[in-house]
Amino acid sequence: MAIVALACPALAACGGGQPRNAAPATSAVTAAFRGSPAPLAGLHQQGNQLLAGGTTAFHKRLTSLRGHPVVINEWASWCEPCQSEFPVFQRVAVRYGRQVAFLGVDSRDTGGSATAFLHRFPVTYPSYVDPHQRIGAALQAVGGIPQTVYINAHGQQQYDHAGPYESVAALERDIHFYLLK
């Protein structure tokens, strides 16, 4: 299984308040994802990629993930709260990546900026490009960014969290409450 190289050392913050990369080492990611169900392994193989295809491709992927709970994070490179929460998603997506599917939706962004953002904060799941927020609208998640949508294993939306996750514990709490009850 191809795993995104996440062994980048933590980036030094340019200023005191800038978030730092929290991507686990490649060896930790490989160990965590060993034995992942095929649909989740497919996500891991596309880790940190920006995928085209709009709502059609996104909904096709969601359909392929039926039977697994899904966490969808809508983000943008220019969004400061997204920058603060990405280290949280870096950790939690690895911890729960064998049970829960993670997907990103890169909203109202440009390719170069989004690519640079993912270089700074690599994640183990792909993000769908959504420059006009059509995927967000289909999820009824149009509004502020970041936004996180929870979909249960039956494909039903359970919760829509507006705003950033400030801690691993907060994101884990919502995953357990809405998806792993």
Secondary structure, 3 states (H helix, E strand, C coil): CCCCCCCCCCCCCCCCCCCCCCCCCHHHHHHHHCCCCHHHHHHHHCCCCEECCHHHHHHHHHHHCCCCCEEEEEECCCCHHHHHHHHHHHHHHHHHCCCCEEEEEEECCCHHHHHHHHHHCCCCCCEEEECCCHHHHHCCCCCCCCEEEEECCCCCEEEEEECCCCCHHHHHHHHHHHCCC
